[in-house]
């Protein structure tokens, strides 16, 4: 049975040593989502995005996915409003696609810790 070990990246971690054993996913923590669907990515520097990708690509014996965390730890307040309208959802998708392409990310981790209801749950997957 395969086991996954996921690292939520803190920048002071010896990343290369951590990736030397068993890690399958590296999650860059975190960007916040504004109510209008824009992403606030000032929390993660350009050099740390690139550092994560280089380190994951340097693992010789397996693929390590580099994911971007959206929300979490007090950064989820904009989720509910950002997915209410088609325009803000489109802005969110465009912003995510841009970051994924720019930094060669493998995906995103939606870490919504804000209040949600059944309408919000259905809206998050609409575009």
LUMMI-873994 format. One line per field, with one value per atom (N, C-alpha, C, O): residue number from 1; atom name; x, y, z. Coordinates in Angstrom, 1 decimal. Layout:
<rs>
i c(NUM/...)
at c(CA/...)
px c(X/...)
py c(Y/...)
pz c(Z/...)
</rs>
This chain:
<rs>
i c(1/1/1/1/2/2/2/2/3/3/3/3/4/4/4/4/5/5/5/5/6/6/6/6/7/7/7/7/8/8/8/8/9/9/9/9/10/10/10/10/11/11/11/11/12/12/12/12/13/13/13/13/14/14/14/14/15/15/15/15/16/16/16/16/17/17/17/17/18/18/18/18/19/19/19/19/20/20/20/20/21/21/21/21/22/22/22/22/23/23/23/23/24/24/24/24/25/25/25/25/26/26/26/26/27/27/27/27/28/28/28/28/29/29/29/29/30/30/30/30/31/31/31/31/32/32/32/32/33/33/33/33/34/34/34/34/35/35/35/35/36/36/36/36/37/37/37/37/38/38/38/38/39/39/39/39/40/40/40/40/41/41/41/41/42/42/42/42/43/43/43/43/44/44/44/44/45/45/45/45/46/46/46/46/47/47/47/47/48/48/48/48/49/49/49/49/50/50/50/50/51/51/51/51/52/52/52/52/53/53/53/53/54/54/54/54/55/55/55/55/56/56/56/56/57/57/57/57/58/58/58/58/59/59/59/59/60/60/60/60/61/61/61/61/62/62/62/62/63/63/63/63/64/64/64/64/65/65/65/65/66/66/66/66/67/67/67/67/68/68/68/68/69/69/69/69/70/70/70/70/71/71/71/71/72/72/72/72/73/73/73/73/74/74/74/74/75/75/75/75/76/76/76/76/77/77/77/77/78/78/78/78/79/79/79/79/80/80/80/80/81/81/81/81/82/82/82/82/83/83/83/83/84/84/84/84/85/85/85/85/86/86/86/86/87/87/87/87/88/88/88/88/89/89/89/89/90/90/90/90/91/91/91/91/92/92/92/92/93/93/93/93/94/94/94/94/95/95/95/95/96/96/96/96/97/97/97/97/98/98/98/98/99/99/99/99/100/100/100/100/101/101/101/101/102/102/102/102/103/103/103/103/104/104/104/104/105/105/105/105/106/106/106/106/107/107/107/107/108/108/108/108/109/109/109/109/110/110/110/110/111/111/111/111/112/112/112/112/113/113/113/113/114/114/114/114/115/115/115/115/116/116/116/116/117/117/117/117/118/118/118/118/119/119/119/119/120/120/120/120/121/121/121/121/122/122/122/122/123/123/123/123/124/124/124/124/125/125/125/125/126/126/126/126/127/127/127/127)
at c(N/CA/C/O/N/CA/C/O/N/CA/C/O/N/CA/C/O/N/CA/C/O/N/CA/C/O/N/CA/C/O/N/CA/C/O/N/CA/C/O/N/CA/C/O/N/CA/C/O/N/CA/C/O/N/CA/C/O/N/CA/C/O/N/CA/C/O/N/CA/C/O/N/CA/C/O/N/CA/C/O/N/CA/C/O/N/CA/C/O/N/CA/C/O/N/CA/C/O/N/CA/C/O/N/CA/C/O/N/CA/C/O/N/CA/C/O/N/CA/C/O/N/CA/C/O/N/CA/C/O/N/CA/C/O/N/CA/C/O/N/CA/C/O/N/CA/C/O/N/CA/C/O/N/CA/C/O/N/CA/C/O/N/CA/C/O/N/CA/C/O/N/CA/C/O/N/CA/C/O/N/CA/C/O/N/CA/C/O/N/CA/C/O/N/CA/C/O/N/CA/C/O/N/CA/C/O/N/CA/C/O/N/CA/C/O/N/CA/C/O/N/CA/C/O/N/CA/C/O/N/CA/C/O/N/CA/C/O/N/CA/C/O/N/CA/C/O/N/CA/C/O/N/CA/C/O/N/CA/C/O/N/CA/C/O/N/CA/C/O/N/CA/C/O/N/CA/C/O/N/CA/C/O/N/CA/C/O/N/CA/C/O/N/CA/C/O/N/CA/C/O/N/CA/C/O/N/CA/C/O/N/CA/C/O/N/CA/C/O/N/CA/C/O/N/CA/C/O/N/CA/C/O/N/CA/C/O/N/CA/C/O/N/CA/C/O/N/CA/C/O/N/CA/C/O/N/CA/C/O/N/CA/C/O/N/CA/C/O/N/CA/C/O/N/CA/C/O/N/CA/C/O/N/CA/C/O/N/CA/C/O/N/CA/C/O/N/CA/C/O/N/CA/C/O/N/CA/C/O/N/CA/C/O/N/CA/C/O/N/CA/C/O/N/CA/C/O/N/CA/C/O/N/CA/C/O/N/CA/C/O/N/CA/C/O/N/CA/C/O/N/CA/C/O/N/CA/C/O/N/CA/C/O/N/CA/C/O/N/CA/C/O/N/CA/C/O/N/CA/C/O/N/CA/C/O/N/CA/C/O/N/CA/C/O/N/CA/C/O/N/CA/C/O/N/CA/C/O/N/CA/C/O/N/CA/C/O/N/CA/C/O/N/CA/C/O/N/CA/C/O/N/CA/C/O/N/CA/C/O/N/CA/C/O/N/CA/C/O/N/CA/C/O/N/CA/C/O/N/CA/C/O/N/CA/C/O/N/CA/C/O)
px c(0.8/0.0/0.9/1.8/0.6/1.4/0.9/-0.3/1.8/1.4/1.9/3.0/1.1/1.5/2.0/1.4/3.1/3.5/3.5/4.1/2.8/2.6/3.3/3.2/4.1/4.7/4.0/3.8/3.6/3.1/4.3/4.8/4.7/6.0/6.0/5.2/6.9/7.4/8.8/9.5/9.1/10.3/11.6/12.6/11.6/12.8/13.1/14.1/12.3/12.5/13.6/13.7/14.5/15.5/14.7/14.5/14.3/13.4/14.0/13.3/15.2/15.9/16.0/15.7/16.3/16.3/14.9/14.8/13.9/12.6/12.1/11.3/12.4/12.0/12.8/12.4/13.8/14.6/14.0/14.4/12.9/12.2/10.7/10.1/10.1/8.7/7.7/6.5/8.1/7.2/6.6/7.3/5.2/4.6/4.0/3.8/3.7/3.1/3.7/4.0/4.0/4.6/3.5/3.3/3.0/1.9/2.5/3.0/2.4/2.9/1.8/0.7/2.1/1.1/1.4/2.5/0.5/-0.8/-1.1/-0.4/-2.0/-2.5/-3.9/-4.6/-4.3/-5.7/-6.6/-6.1/-7.8/-8.8/-9.6/-10.2/-9.6/-10.4/-11.9/-12.2/-12.8/-14.2/-14.5/-15.6/-13.7/-14.0/-13.4/-13.4/-12.7/-12.2/-10.7/-10.1/-10.1/-8.7/-7.9/-8.3/-6.7/-5.8/-4.8/-4.3/-4.5/-3.5/-2.3/-2.3/-1.3/-0.2/1.1/2.1/0.9/2.1/2.7/3.9/2.0/2.5/3.7/4.5/3.7/4.8/5.6/5.1/6.9/7.8/8.0/7.9/8.3/8.7/9.8/9.7/10.8/11.9/11.5/12.0/10.5/10.1/9.2/9.2/8.4/7.7/8.7/8.5/9.7/10.7/11.5/11.9/11.9/12.6/11.8/12.4/10.5/9.7/9.7/9.9/9.6/9.5/10.9/10.9/12.0/13.3/13.6/14.1/13.2/13.4/12.6/13.1/11.3/10.5/11.0/11.0/11.4/12.0/13.3/13.7/14.0/15.3/15.2/16.2/14.0/13.8/14.0/13.2/15.0/15.3/14.4/14.2/13.7/13.1/11.6/10.9/11.0/9.5/9.1/9.8/7.8/7.2/6.8/6.2/7.1/6.6/5.7/6.2/4.5/3.5/3.7/3.9/3.7/3.8/2.4/2.0/1.8/0.4/0.4/1.3/-0.5/-0.7/-1.9/-3.0/-1.8/-2.9/-3.6/-2.9/-4.9/-5.7/-6.5/-7.3/-6.3/-7.0/-6.3/-5.0/-7.0/-6.5/-5.9/-5.5/-5.8/-5.2/-5.5/-4.6/-6.8/-7.2/-7.2/-7.5/-7.0/-6.9/-8.1/-8.0/-9.2/-10.4/-11.6/-12.6/-11.5/-12.7/-13.3/-14.5/-12.6/-13.1/-13.8/-14.4/-13.7/-14.2/-15.7/-16.0/-16.5/-18.0/-18.4/-19.1/-17.9/-18.2/-17.6/-18.2/-16.4/-15.7/-16.3/-16.2/-17.1/-17.7/-19.2/-19.9/-19.7/-21.1/-21.5/-22.6/-20.6/-21.0/-20.1/-19.0/-20.7/-19.9/-18.7/-17.6/-18.7/-17.6/-16.5/-15.3/-16.8/-15.7/-15.1/-13.9/-16.0/-15.5/-14.5/-13.5/-14.9/-14.0/-12.7/-11.7/-12.8/-11.5/-10.6/-9.4/-11.3/-10.5/-9.9/-8.7/-10.6/-10.1/-8.9/-7.9/-9.1/-8.1/-6.8/-5.7/-7.0/-5.8/-5.1/-3.9/-5.9/-5.3/-4.5/-3.4/-5.1/-4.5/-3.2/-2.2/-3.2/-2.0/-0.9/0.3/-1.2/-0.2/0.3/1.5/-0.6/-0.2/0.8/1.8/0.4/1.3/2.7/3.7/2.6/3.8/4.8/6.0/4.4/5.3/5.3/5.8/4.6/4.6/4.1/4.7/3.0/2.4/1.6/1.2/1.4/0.6/-0.9/-1.6/-1.2/-2.6/-2.8/-1.8/-4.0/-4.3/-5.0/-5.6/-4.8/-5.5/-6.4/-5.9/-7.7/-8.7/-8.9/-9.5/-8.4/-8.5/-9.5/-9.0/-10.7/-11.7/-12.1/-12.7/-11.8/-12.2/-13.2/-13.5/-13.8/-14.8/-16.2/-16.3/-17.2/-18.5/-19.0/-18.9/-19.6/-20.1/-21.5/-21.9/-22.3/-23.6/-23.8/-22.8/-24.9/-25.1/-25.0/-24.6/-25.4/-25.3/-23.9/-23.4/-23.1/-21.6/-21.0/-20.1/-21.3/-20.7/-21.0/-20.1/-22.1/-22.4/-21.8/-21.4/-21.6/-21.0/-19.5/-19.0/-18.9/-17.4/-17.0/-15.8/-17.8/-17.4/-18.1/-18.0/-18.7/-19.3/-18.3/-17.4/-18.4/-17.6/-18.3/-17.8)
py c(-1.2/0.0/1.2/1.4/2.2/3.4/4.4/4.4/5.1/6.1/7.5/7.6/8.5/9.8/10.6/10.5/11.3/12.2/13.6/13.8/14.5/15.9/16.8/16.8/17.8/18.8/20.1/20.5/20.8/22.2/23.1/23.1/23.7/24.4/25.6/26.6/25.6/26.8/27.1/26.1/28.3/28.6/28.4/28.3/28.1/27.9/26.4/26.0/25.5/24.1/23.8/24.4/22.8/22.3/21.5/20.3/22.1/21.5/20.3/19.3/20.4/19.3/18.1/16.9/18.2/17.1/16.5/15.3/17.4/16.9/16.1/15.1/16.5/15.8/14.5/13.7/14.3/13.1/11.8/10.7/11.8/10.6/10.7/11.5/10.0/9.7/10.8/10.5/12.0/13.1/13.0/12.8/13.1/13.1/14.4/14.7/15.3/16.6/17.7/17.5/18.8/19.9/21.1/21.5/21.5/22.5/23.9/24.0/24.8/26.2/26.9/27.1/27.3/28.0/29.4/29.8/30.3/30.2/31.6/32.6/31.6/32.9/33.1/32.1/34.3/34.6/35.0/35.4/34.9/35.1/36.3/36.4/37.4/38.6/38.3/37.5/39.2/39.0/39.1/38.6/39.8/40.0/38.9/39.0/37.9/36.8/37.0/36.0/38.1/38.3/37.5/37.4/37.1/36.4/37.4/38.2/37.2/38.0/37.1/36.3/37.1/36.1/36.8/36.2/37.9/38.5/37.7/38.0/36.7/35.9/35.0/34.6/34.7/33.8/34.5/35.0/34.6/35.4/34.6/33.3/35.3/34.7/33.7/32.6/34.0/33.1/31.8/30.7/31.9/30.6/29.8/28.5/30.4/29.6/28.8/27.6/29.5/28.8/27.8/26.7/28.1/27.2/25.8/24.8/25.9/24.7/23.9/22.7/24.5/23.8/23.1/22.0/23.9/23.3/22.1/21.0/22.2/21.1/19.9/18.8/20.1/19.0/18.3/17.1/19.1/18.5/17.8/16.9/18.1/17.5/16.1/15.4/15.7/14.4/13.4/13.3/12.5/11.6/10.4/9.8/9.9/8.6/8.6/7.6/9.8/9.9/11.3/12.3/11.4/12.7/13.4/12.7/14.6/15.4/16.5/17.4/16.5/17.6/18.8/18.8/20.0/21.3/21.9/22.2/22.1/22.7/24.0/24.3/24.8/26.1/26.1/25.7/26.4/26.5/27.8/28.9/27.8/29.0/29.0/28.1/30.1/30.2/29.6/29.4/29.2/28.6/29.7/30.8/29.4/30.2/31.7/32.5/32.0/33.4/34.0/35.2/33.2/33.8/33.3/33.2/32.9/32.4/33.3/32.9/34.4/35.3/35.7/35.9/35.7/36.1/35.0/35.3/33.8/32.7/32.8/32.7/33.0/32.9/34.0/33.7/35.2/36.3/36.1/36.4/35.6/35.4/34.4/34.4/33.5/32.5/32.7/31.9/33.8/34.1/34.6/34.2/35.3/35.7/35.1/34.6/35.0/34.4/35.2/34.7/36.5/37.4/37.1/37.0/37.1/36.8/35.4/35.2/34.4/33.1/33.1/32.4/33.8/33.8/34.5/34.1/35.6/36.2/35.3/35.3/34.5/33.5/32.5/32.2/31.9/30.9/31.4/30.8/32.7/33.3/33.5/33.2/34.0/34.2/32.9/32.9/31.9/30.6/30.0/29.5/30.1/29.6/30.3/29.7/31.6/32.4/32.0/31.8/31.8/31.4/29.9/29.7/29.1/27.7/27.7/27.0/28.4/28.5/29.2/28.6/30.3/31.1/30.2/30.3/29.5/28.8/27.3/26.6/26.8/25.4/24.5/23.5/25.0/24.3/23.1/23.1/22.1/20.9/21.0/20.1/21.9/22.1/23.0/23.7/23.0/23.9/23.1/22.0/23.6/23.0/24.1/25.2/23.9/24.9/24.7/23.7/25.6/25.4/26.5/27.5/26.3/27.3/27.0/26.0/27.9/27.8/28.9/29.1/29.5/30.5/29.8/28.7/30.5/29.9/29.6/30.5/28.5/28.1/27.5/27.1/27.5/26.8/26.0/25.9/25.4/24.5/25.2/24.6/26.4/27.2/27.5/27.3/27.9/28.1/26.8/26.8/25.7/24.4/24.1/23.6/24.4/24.1/25.2/24.9/26.4/27.5/27.3/27.8/26.7/26.6/25.8/26.0/25.0/24.2/24.7/24.0/25.8/26.4/27.4/28.0/27.6/28.6/29.1/30.0)
pz c(0.0/0.0/0.0/0.8/-0.9/-1.0/0.1/0.4/0.7/1.6/1.1/0.5/1.3/0.9/2.1/3.2/1.9/2.9/2.3/1.3/2.9/2.4/3.3/4.5/2.7/3.5/3.2/2.0/4.2/4.0/4.3/5.4/3.3/3.3/4.2/4.0/5.1/5.8/5.3/5.1/5.1/4.3/5.0/4.4/6.3/7.1/7.1/7.7/6.5/6.5/5.5/4.5/5.9/5.0/3.9/4.1/2.9/1.9/1.2/1.0/0.8/0.1/1.0/0.5/2.3/3.2/3.4/3.4/3.5/3.7/2.5/2.7/1.3/0.1/-0.1/-1.0/0.6/0.3/0.7/0.3/1.5/1.9/1.8/2.6/0.9/0.9/0.6/0.4/0.4/0.2/-1.2/-2.2/-1.3/-2.6/-3.1/-4.2/-2.1/-2.4/-1.5/-0.3/-2.1/-1.5/-1.6/-2.7/-0.5/-0.6/-0.1/1.0/-1.0/-0.7/0.0/-0.5/1.2/2.1/2.2/2.6/1.9/1.3/0.7/1.1/-0.2/-0.7/-0.2/0.1/-0.1/0.3/-0.9/-2.0/-0.7/-1.8/-1.4/-0.3/-2.2/-2.0/-2.4/-3.2/-1.9/-2.2/-3.6/-4.1/-4.4/-5.8/-6.7/-7.9/-6.1/-6.8/-7.1/-7.6/-6.7/-6.9/-5.9/-4.7/-6.2/-5.3/-4.8/-5.5/-3.5/-2.8/-2.6/-1.6/-3.4/-3.3/-2.7/-2.9/-2.1/-1.5/-0.4/0.0/0.1/1.2/0.8/1.6/-0.5/-1.0/-2.0/-3.0/-1.8/-2.7/-4.0/-4.0/-5.0/-6.3/-6.1/-6.7/-5.4/-5.2/-4.5/-4.7/-3.6/-2.9/-3.8/-3.7/-4.6/-5.6/-6.5/-6.6/-6.9/-7.8/-7.0/-7.5/-5.8/-4.9/-4.7/-4.8/-4.5/-4.3/-5.6/-5.6/-6.8/-8.0/-8.3/-8.7/-8.1/-8.3/-7.4/-7.8/-6.1/-5.2/-5.5/-5.5/-5.9/-6.3/-7.5/-7.6/-8.5/-9.7/-9.5/-10.3/-8.5/-8.2/-7.5/-7.4/-7.1/-6.5/-7.6/-8.5/-7.4/-8.6/-8.7/-9.8/-7.6/-7.7/-7.7/-7.7/-7.8/-7.8/-8.2/-8.1/-8.6/-8.8/-7.5/-6.7/-7.3/-6.2/-6.8/-7.5/-6.4/-6.9/-6.0/-4.8/-6.7/-6.1/-6.2/-7.3/-5.1/-5.0/-4.3/-3.5/-4.7/-4.0/-3.1/-3.6/-1.9/-1.0/-1.1/-1.0/-1.2/-1.3/0.0/0.3/0.9/2.1/3.3/3.3/4.3/5.5/6.5/6.0/7.7/8.8/8.7/8.6/8.7/8.6/7.2/7.1/6.2/4.8/4.0/2.8/4.6/3.9/3.9/3.3/4.5/4.6/3.3/3.2/2.2/0.9/0.1/-0.9/0.5/-0.2/-0.6/-1.8/0.4/0.1/-0.9/-1.8/-0.7/-1.6/-3.0/-4.0/-3.0/-4.3/-5.2/-6.4/-4.7/-5.6/-5.8/-6.5/-5.3/-5.5/-6.9/-7.4/-7.6/-8.9/-10.0/-9.7/-11.2/-12.3/-12.6/-12.9/-12.5/-12.7/-11.7/-12.1/-10.5/-9.5/-9.6/-9.4/-9.9/-10.1/-11.3/-11.3/-12.4/-13.6/-13.3/-13.7/-12.5/-12.0/-11.2/-11.4/-10.3/-9.5/-10.4/-10.3/-11.3/-12.2/-13.1/-13.3/-13.6/-14.4/-13.6/-14.0/-12.3/-11.5/-11.1/-11.1/-10.8/-10.5/-11.7/-11.6/-12.9/-14.1/-14.4/-14.8/-14.1/-14.3/-13.4/-13.8/-12.1/-11.1/-11.4/-11.3/-11.8/-12.1/-13.3/-13.3/-14.3/-15.5/-15.2/-15.5/-14.5/-14.2/-13.4/-13.7/-12.4/-11.5/-11.7/-10.9/-12.8/-13.1/-12.0/-11.6/-11.4/-10.3/-10.8/-12.0/-10.0/-10.4/-10.0/-10.4/-9.2/-8.7/-7.6/-7.2/-7.0/-5.9/-4.8/-5.0/-3.6/-2.4/-1.9/-1.4/-2.0/-1.5/0.0/0.4/0.8/2.3/2.8/3.5/2.6/3.0/4.5/4.8/5.3/6.7/7.1/8.3/6.1/6.3/6.4/5.8/6.9/6.9/5.5/4.6/5.3/4.0/4.2/5.3/3.2/3.2/2.0/1.2/1.8/0.6/-0.7/-1.7/-0.7/-2.0/-2.3/-3.5/-1.3/-1.6/-2.0/-2.9/-1.4/-1.8/-3.3/-4.0/-3.8/-5.2/-6.1/-7.2/-5.6/-6.4/-6.7/-7.7/-5.7/-5.8/-7.1/-7.5/-7.6/-8.8/-10.0/-11.1/-10.0/-11.2/-11.8/-11.1/-13.1/-13.8/-15.0/-15.8)
</rs>
